[in-house]
């Protein structure tokens, strides 16, 4: 925010509040952080920091402190509850840094808290400030505190946890009890030398409960969190004392190594696990929520602290780079709401998945864990760039400023069909350059592999899935795999198509049927599977790449033109049906475009389809040039972005004016 320095009040000095204050201070913007506790104690135990958050913390200047106090575990190891038999091992340490540009860390919460406090100037944090009232006025918000202090702010940030005072003023919901309780403890590493010798995150999965343990405090201490079914628990405090004998009784019969670890603790704390239902909004007027106040989540994905860091970094970035407060808050909400709600949903689902009783369902889960134990299955989480690092342009160069990227695309998962070459590949590249996590699909496996590699060589992360769009079973399986392995599909671009030419009288049945199977039925199949899931989340964008041949009759292109016209009409009807769920569906209709398909027509098309070389296709194009795939890709990016947020059921021609001149 560049016009004047805003008065920003942050309620809560937890991880999200301190990261926000540190990120804003780094850019010269002051905040006032109010914490109701009279003094800060080294409460809590261990937390896991995944690369999506560690990258952001490093940019705040915490790399050296984290190197001193955190631990780089070698792997995440999931094991069976009663005998410690390994179910899946995900490598960390070196492979994690190589893939994501940052390590996976385990750290004591107090060490992270202290490192964040060091980033703040004196006077930023005010302890013993319990907020009693928030009075929004035309020119700001008046905060009233229990000690009689009042403070006027332009913006109030609710970073005050699951029992947020700020949230309670905005939304009338209440925390939801999960039915699970958690014991936490710390064990000196020398008491469990076998565990200490192999630094790792280890989970024991059993019926109704599980336990996780890992080293913290530079490896000097092992932190554990042991869940138990607890229908009668309600206390949420991290400092509530627990009885170690109750903990050991709850884990009778479990793996000996785990029991040895639990027995070695001097004391344990216990609390009931709550979360809240996802919100539809994170912003209301001059109020904004971050961290647990926005989306308190169960610890079954180890993402509570990580999402708090992401929230704070994104909010700081929006405030720094957007001059008007409402616009900045709107950008924050659009970026964070889908991401945080999806992580929260998956964490809640793990309450069942991690705690299956012995039987077929558990065996199926174990097979899935074994099949997806590589880092690839974590890309949707760890590779996420909440705030891409700003890179200065090379002298005289044209580097891409993240601020110039189309809004609403960064961090979203975009699935593109027919992406091995031509327009499909250009769309995938353009969306990746704007920060999307792109998933390329194509029937040609070799071409698909080359396309994914080409993007990787350009520094873009992409995933590839072989897909025949006319096979509805394969489409359903592929969309499900993408959602599980990469993340929820936010943007679908239908590009896959085939072109057969010839006079109607001579056109054979097989070519007609294949043209419609790919160009029309394929669009239906993929759109149906993707939008079913989008509708549940009430967000998403569909862009179908059709052709102006669906509007303008082209000689010997009856099948192609009719199939493209069908895909246009289908996409508009789909947009009409899904508009009430917040899903936009639009069409881009290119004209003659320099692609392998056009070359195919030139060399193999029937007599009369094209006369002469490609220059012949300029006839009737007012702009007098054939389109490039990048011209079409730019239109797709626009329709997929928030710049087109009030556009749906629209067909955008990218043909140099050819359709209008026909």
N, C-alpha and C positions, 0 to 999 in steps of 0.2 A: 504494500500500500504506500504509494509514493507522495500523495498530496500533503498529508500531514501524518505525524506519528499518532497512531490510535492508542487509546487507553484500553489495555487488554487485561482483564482480571481472570486468572486461572484459579478455579476452586479445586483444590486437591493437589498434594505434592507426591503423588505416586509416580510410576514410570511415565505414563502419558503426559502428565502435567509438566514434569521436569524436562522431558525430551522437547516438548513444545517450547518451553521457556528458553532452553539452550539453543534450539534451532533459530528462534527469533533473535536472541542476543547475538548470535553469530553474524546476523545481518544488520545489527545495530538497532533492533527494535526492542524496547523495554517491555517487561511484563511485571505484574504484581501477582505472586503466587500465594494463595491463602490456604493454610493447613490447620484443621481443627485440633490436631494433637499438640500438646504443649511442648513436647520435645520428640525428636526422631530417634527411635530405638532400632537396633539391628534385628527387626522382626522378619518372619518368613524363613524360608530355607532355600532350596535350589530352584533355579529356573533354567529352561533350555532356550537358547537363542539360536534361531535358524538363520541361514544366510540372507533371507529377505529383510531381516531386521539388522543383522550385523553390518551389512553394507552401509546402512543409514547411520548406525552408531559410529562407525569408523569415520564417516564424513564429519561428524560432530567433534572429532578429535579424541575419541575414547580408545583408539586402537592400542596404545601403549598400556593403558590401565587394564584393559581386558586381557592383554597378553600376560600381564603380571598376575592377575587374580583368577582368570577363567581357565578352563581346561578344554583342550581339543580332543574329544573322545574319538576313538578309532572307528567305532561302528555303533549302529543301533541294532541291538540283538533282541529278538523276540523268542521267548522260550515257553515250553509247556509248564504248567503250574506245579505238577507233582514230582517231576524228575529232572527238570531243567533241560529237557531235550530241545535242541534248536529248531525253531519253526521258520525263521527268516533272519538274514543278516544284511543290513544296508551299510555299505562302506561310507565312512566319513573322512575326516582328516584330509589327506592329500587330494583324493578324488573330488571331494566336496568343493575345495577351494578352486581346483582346476575348472570345474563345471560352472560354478556360480560366482567366482571371483571373491568369495568370502568364506570363512570357516563356519562350521557348526560348533557352538560353544555351550558349555554348562558353567553356571556361575551362581554364587550366593547372591540372593536378592540385595542384601545389604551392601555388597561390594559394588554392584551396578548402581545402586542408589547413591552411594558416596561419590562414585565417578561422575555422575550427572550433576550432583551438587557443586562439584569443583568447577564446572563450566559456567556457573552463574555468578554474577557480580554480587557483592554484599548489598543487602537491602531488598533483594528480589523476593526472598521467602519470608513470610510472616507466620509464625507459629501461634498456636492457641487462638486461631481466628475461626470460630464456628459460625458459619453463615446461617442467619435466621430468616432473612427476608430478601427477596429480589423484586425490585419495583421498576418495571420497564416504563420509560418516559419517551417523549418525542425526541429528545436530544441525547438519550443514553439510558443507562441502568443504574439505579442506586442500590448498593449492597449494604445491608445492615448486619452487624456481627454481635455475638453475645457479649463481648466486652465493651460494647458501646461504640466501637469504631464504625464509621460509614465510609464508603468508597464509591466514586462515580466512574463508570466505565462505558466505553463505546461498544465493547464486546465482552460477553461473559462466556468462558469456556468451562463446561462441566467436565471435570476430570476427577470426580470424587467417588468413583467406584460404583459397585452394584447397588448400594443404598444412596444413590446420588440425590442430593437436595435439589440440584438444578433440574435433573430429569423429572423429579416428582412434581415440579412446577409446570413442566411442559406436557407430560404424559401421565395418565392415571393408572399405569400398570404396576404390577408388583413382581418381586422375584419369584421364580418357580423352583420348587424343591425337586431335585433329581431322583430322590430315593437312595442316593449314595452318600456315605460319609468318607472322610479321608483322615488317616493318621500320617503325620509327618515327623521325621526325626533326622538327626545328624549323628554320624558315627565317625570317630577318629579313624583315619585310614589304616593306622598301624594295628588296629584291632581286627581288620579283615584284609590281611595282606594279599590273599588270592585275588580278591576283587580289585584292590588298589594297583596290583601289578599289571592289570589289563584295563586301562581306562576306557569305559564304554557306557553307553546308555542301555541298560538291560530291563526288559519287561518280562514279567511272569504273568501269563494269561490263564485265568481259571474261571470256573463257574461262578457267575455273579460278582466277581471282583478281580482286580489285578493289582500288581505292585510294580513301580518303576524306581530304579536307583541309578545314580551316576555321581562322579566326583565333582567337587566344587572347591573353592578357596585354594586354587593352585594345586589341587590334588591331595591336600592335607585332610580333607573331610569327604565322607560319602553321604550324600543326601538321598533320602528315600521318601516316597509317598505311596501309602498302602490303602487302597480303597476297600470299603466293606459295605454290604447292604445295611442301610440304617433308616428304616422307615420312621423311627420316632425321633431322630435327631433334628435339631433346628438351628443350633448355634453356628455362627459363621466366623467367629474370631479366630485368627491364626494363632493367638496366644492361649487359647483355651487348653488347659492341661488335659491329657488323656492318660489312661492306665495301660502300661505296657503289657500287663497280663491279659487284658481284654484283647489287645492287638494280637498277641501270640495265640490266644485261643481261637481267634477268627481265622488264623492261618495254620491251624493244626493239619498235619498231613502234607503240607506243601514242601517244595524242594529244600533240601538240607542247607544249601548255600544261602538261600533266602532267609531261612529261619535263623541261621547264624548271624546274618546281618541285622535282622530285627532285634535279636537278643542282645546285640552289642550296644544298642542305644541306651544312654543313661535316662533319657526322658523322651516323651512324645507329646505332640499337641494333636488336637482333633477338631474338625469342624464339618458341618454339613455342606454339601455341594449344591449351589443354586446357580441358575442362569436366568435370563429373561428372554421373552419372545422377541424375535426380530422386529425392528421398527420400520416404518415406511419413510420416516424423515429423521435426520440428525440435526436439522437446523429449524429454528423458529424465531423469527425476528432477529434480535441481537444476541440470541443464545445458540450455542453449538455444543454438541456432545462428542467426547472422544474416549477411547479406552473402555473400561468396564462400564462406565456410565452410559456409553453408546450401545455396547453389545457384549455384556458380560457372557462369558462362555465357559462351558465345562472344560476341565483340564485334559480331556481325553484326546486332544490333538497337539498339546503342548504349544498353543499359539496365543494364549491370552496376552502375554507380555509382548510378543512379536507384533500382534495386531495393534496394540497400544502404540508401539513405536511407529508403525506405518501410519496410523491415524495422525499422530502428532507431526510427523515429517510432512505429510501431505497438506495438513492445515497450515503449517508454517509456510510451505511453498506457495500455496494459494494466496495467503495474506501478503506475501512478499511481492508476488508477481502480478497481482490484480489490484488496480487502484481503487475500485469501488467495493465497499464491504459486502453488499448483497451478492454481487457477482462472485467475489472470492468464496463466500460461504456456499453459494450454489455449485461452484466447481468442486469444492471439497465434498459436498454431499453426493454429487454424481459419481465422483471417483471412488468414494469409500463405501457407500451403501451396498452395492452389489458384492464387492469383494468381502467385506466383513460379514455380511449375512450368510454368504456361502460357507465361509470358514466356520461360523457359528453353527450352521446346520450340520456340517460334517462332524464337528466335535460332539454335538448332541447324539448323532447317529452312532458314534463309537461307544456310547454308554451301553448299547445293546451288543454291538459287534465284538467288542473286546471281552465281553463277559458271558459268552455263550456256554451253555452246559455241554458236557460231553455228548456227542451224538453226530448225526449226519451234517447238521448245519455247521457245527464247529469244524468238522473235517473239511467241509467245502471252504470255509474261511481260511483254514490252514493251507489248503492247496492254493488259494488265491494269494496269500501272503508269500508263499514260496515262489510263485510265478512272477511276482512283482516286487522283488526285494532290491532291485537296482535303484540307483538314484533317479532314473528316468521317471519313475512313478511319482516322484516328488517335485517334478518341474513346475507343476501348476502352483505350488506353494513357494518353493525356494527360489525359483527364477523370477518371481514377480518383482518388477521394478516400480515400487510405489512412487518414487521420485527419481527419474533417470539422472545420472550424474551429468552436470553441465560440462561440455567439452568446448574449449575455445576453438574458433575456426583457425585453420592453418592460414599463413599469410597469403592473401589473394585467393583463398579457397572459398568453398561454398558449404561449410559444415552445417549440419542441421541443428538448429537451436530447439531444444525440447519445448520451449515456450511457443514456437511456431507450429508445433504439431497440432493436427486437427483434434479438437477436444472430444472426450468421450471414447477414444480409441485406445489410448495407452493402458496397458495392463489387461485389456479384454482378450478373450479367446475368439479367434476368427477362423472358421472352417470354410475352406474354399475347395469346391469340386473342380475337376479338370484342370488341376494346377501345375501339371508337369511342364507346360510350355505355353507360349502364346499369351492370350489375355489372362488366363488363370494364373500363370506365374507372375505376370506383371502386377496383378491385384495382390497376390501374396506378398510380393516384395514391397509394394507401396504401403500396405497395412503394417508390415513389420517395421518399415522405416518410421511409421507414426506411432510405434510403441506397442502394437498388438502382438499377442502370442499366437503365431499363425500355425494352422494345421492344414497341410496340403494333402489332398486326396486325388487319386487318379488310377485308371485301370492299368496304365503302363508303369510297371514296377521300376524298370531301369530308368525311365525318364523321371519318375518321382524321386528316386535316389539322387540323381544328378541335380534336380531342382533344390532339394534339401541341402545338398552339399554346397551348391552355389550360394545359397543364402548364408550358410555357415561361414563360407569364405569371406562374405561381406560383413561378418560380425553379428549376424542376426540369428536368433534361436528359432528353429522351426521343427515340427514333427511331421512325419509322413505316414500315411495309411493307404494301402492299396484298396481301392473301392470300385465296384461296378454299381453305378447308381440305379440301374434297372433291376437289381437284385434286392428286393425289399428286406429280406432277412439279413443280408450283409450290411445294408444301410443301418438297420436297427442295432446290430452288433457293433458297428464302427462308431456310431454316435455315442453309444453307451461307453465304449472303451475310451473315447476322447474325453468324455465327461469325467470318468474316473481317473484317467492317467494325466490329463493336461489341465482340465478344469471345465466349468460350465460354459457351454457355447453361448457367447453373447452376440456374435455376428456370423450370419450364414451368407455366403456368396455362391449362388448356383451358376457355374460357368460350363460344366461338362456338356459337350454337344457333339453331334456328328452331322456330316453334310453329304448327302447323295443327290446327284443331279441327273436330270434326264427328262425327256418329254413324258407327259402323263400317259400317253397311249403305250409307251414302251417301259414304263416304270414297273419293276417287279415287286411282288408282295413283300418279300423279305426285307428289301431296302426301306419300303414304306413303314413297315412295322418296327424296324430297328430305329428309324429316325424318330418316331413318336415315343418309342420305349425309352430312349435316352433323353431327348429334348423336352418331352412333356411329362411322361411318367416318372423319369428320374428326378425332375424338379419337384414333383409331388412327393415322391418317397422321402427324399432328404429333408424337404421342408416340413413334412408331417412329423418326422422323428425329432427334428431340432426344435420346432415350435411347441410340441407337446411339453417339453421341458422348460422352454422360455415362458410359456403361459403360467406354469406353476410358480415361477420366480417373478412374473409380471414385468419382464424387461426383455429386450432383444431387438435385433434388426435383421431383416432379410432383404438381400438385393439379388435379383435374378438378372443375369446378363442374357438378353434375348437377341434381337436383330431387327433392323428396319425392314428386313424382308418379311416380317410379320405384318407390316403395314403397307409396304409398297410392293406390288406384284413384280417378281423377278422371273424371267423366262427360265423354264426348266428347273425351278426351285419350288415346286408346289408342295412337296413333302416338308422341306426345310421351313418354308415360310409359314405353312399351316401349323407346324409343331411349335414354332416360335410364337405365333399368335396365341396358341393355346397356353403357353407358359406365361405370356403377359397377362391374359385374362385370369388365369389361376392365381397369379401373385396378387393381383388387385383384389380379388374376392377374399383371399387369405388375409390381406391387410384389413378389409372391412370386418371380417370375423374377429380379428385379434386386436383391433384398435382399442377396445375397452380394457384390454390387459396391458396396454402400454407398449405394444409391439408394432413397429413400423415395417411395412413391406413395400418396396419400390422396385422399379425396373430400369435398367440401363440398356438401351437399344443401339448398338453400334451399327455403322454402315461398313463399307469396305475397310478392312483393317489389315495391316501387314502382319499376317500370322501364317503358320504352317497350313492352316485350313484354306486360306486364300491361295497359297501356292499350290495346294492340292487341286483346287478348282482350275487354276491356270494350266496345269500340266495334264490333269486327268479328267477334267470336266467334259460333258458332252458338247458336241458342236453347237455353237450358238450361245452357250452360257457366257463365254468371254471371248472377245475378239482382240487379237493382238496380245501385247504384254500388259503388265500391271498398270501402265499409264492409261490404258483404255478405261480403267475403272474410275479415272478422274472425271470422265464425262458425266455431267449432271451433278457434280459436287461443287457447290458455289465457292467453297474455300480452296478448291483446286489442289487438294492433296489427299492422299490416302491416310487414314488415321494410323497412328502407332498404338501398340497395346497400352502404353503408358497414358495415352489420352483417355482410354476407357477406364483404366485403373484410377485415375484422378477423380472421375465422376463417381465411381464406387466408393472411394474414400469419403467424398463429400456426403453421400447419402447415408453412409454408415456412421458419420460423426454427429456430434451434438449440434453442429451448425445446421443440420437438417432435421432438428428435433420436432418440427411442426409440419413435416412433409411425409405423407404416406399415400399409398395407392397411386403413385405418380410414375409416368414413363418418361425418362430423360433420354432424348436422342443425342447420340455422339457420332454424327455422320457428316459434319461439315455442311449441314443444310440440305443434304440430298433428299431426305424424306419430304421436306417442304417444297422442294423444287420438282418433285416427281409429278 
